[in-house]
Amino acid sequence: MKKITLIATLCAAACALSAQQYFVGNCDKDALSYKCGEPMNFQIGLFEDGKPVVGQKLVWEINTDDGTSAKGEAVSAQQPLKLSTKCNRPGFARVKVFAVDKDGKKIKSQMAKNRPLSFQGGAGADVCKIATSGPEPKDFDAFWQKHLDELAKVPMNCKVKPLPKFSKDGKFNVSELTIDCVGKPAKAFLSVPVNAKEKSLPIHVTLIGYGVGRIAPKPRADAISLIVLRHSYETLQNDDYYKKMRDGELKAFGLKAKENQNPDNCYFKNMILRDLRALDYVKKNVKEWNGRDITVQGGSMGGFQSIFMAALDKDITLCLPHVPWMTDLWASDCNTTRQRCEFKPEWTPAIRYFDSTFAIKRVKCPVKITAWLGDYVCPPAGVMALYNNANKNTSIDFGQNGVHGGCMSKPETSKHFTLSK
C-alpha cells in the first residue's frame, strides 16, 4: 500500500510540474498608437493547455507616466480580466497581473524561468512625443573625442592565446585577445572559420550585459565573431574567481555616485574604449574581414555598449540593441512623474556622458531596437526617447507581456508593435 501511495504521489507531482499556466493579454488597439487621455483597455486571461483557468486568485496593479496608479484583486474566469487606464501626458502605462496563493504569495511560473506567474505589459500615449528629460552636456562630443585621441596614442599591442578546445572539431580558429588600451587591457574572444577566404566575411561583435561571470567563445560559421568582455579580468575561470571579483573590486561597478562625480573616472568610459580597441584590432589584423560589414549587438548593458560603439566608430554598418540600458537617465531623479528605472547608476550630472539617448544621435548606420513593454530595468519611455532621438533607418519593436529577462508567457502569444523611420 505504501508503494502504491508513493507512486501515486510521484505521478501527481509529475502532473503538477507538467501543467504550465500562462497569461495572455493585450490592449484593444496597437499599444503604441494611443493618444494622451485616450482609454487603454486591456483583456488579460490565465490559461493552461490552451483553456482558461477558473478560480485562481489574482492581484493587479496599474501605474502610468503621468503619476496615477490603481490596484485591486480578482479571480480568473472563463472570460478575461478587463482593466482600463489612460495616460494624460506622453508616456506609458504599466499593467501587472499576478497569480497568488491563498496567502497572497506570488506563484512561480515554470515557463518564465521561475519568475512570478504574471502578465507584465502596457501601452503608450503619444509615444513619438516622448523626449529626454534633460539636456545633454554641451561638451558631449568634445569629451568623447578627447578620449578617442587618448586611445589612439596607445600602441596596438595584442597577445593572442589560441583556444583549440573551442574550435568545434577544428572548424574554427578561436583565440583570446589581450590588447593594450587606456587603463586596463581589452579582453575578447575572436573566432574565425578555418576555411574562410581573404576578405570574405563580415564582423559580428557581441557585447555583454551587466554582471560579473564566466563568458565563453561562440564561433559563427557566417562571420568573424568578436565577443568583447565587459571587464578586464581573467577568462574561463571557475565560479570562485568571479564571485571574489563580484564581491570585491567589481561590486556594484559603475553604479555609485561617489565614483561618478567626474565622467573621466566613470567605469563605463574605459569599458567603451576597450570595446572600440578590440574591434579596431580585428579590422586591422584579420584578413578574412570583407572590409565593409560590421554588426554590433548586445542586450541591456550590451545594448548600451553597442549604441556607443556605433556612435564612435563610423565603420559600423548595423546596430542591434536589445532592451538597451542607460536611456534617459535624468528621468527618474529630476522632478518628473515618469515611472522609475529599477536598476541604474545613482544620479550625478557626470553620468549624462553615458546616456544612450544622447549617443544614438551620433549613430549613422541602421539601428534595430527591440524591447518589452513590461521592462522597467530599461523602461519603455526611456527606450522610446532613445528611438525618437535616432536618425533615419531606425526601427523599434516592443513586445507585450515581457520583462527585462524576456517573455513572461508562450512567445507565440506575445503581441509585438513596431515603428520605423
Secondary structure, DSSP 4 states (H G I P E B T S, - for coil): -HHHHHHHHHHHHHHHHH--EEEEEEESS-TT-BPTT--EEEEEEEEETTEE--S-EEEEEEEETTS-EEEEEEE--SSPEEEEE--SSSEEEEEEEEEB-TTSPBPBPTTTTT-BSEEEEEEEESGGG---SSPPPTTHHHHHHHHHHHHHTS---EEEEE-GGGSTTTTEEEEEEEE--SSSPEEEEEEEETTPPTT-EEEEEEE--SS---------TTSEEEEE-SSSS-SS--HHHHHHHHHTTTTTTTT-GGG-SSGGG-HHHHHHHHHHHHHHHHHHH-TTEEEEEEEEEEETHHHHHHHHHHHH-TT--EEEEES--S-STTTTTSS--SPPPSS-PPP-GGGGGG-HHHHGGG--S-EEEEEETT-SSS-HHHHHHHHHHS-SSEEEEEESSEETTEESS-GGG--EEEEE-
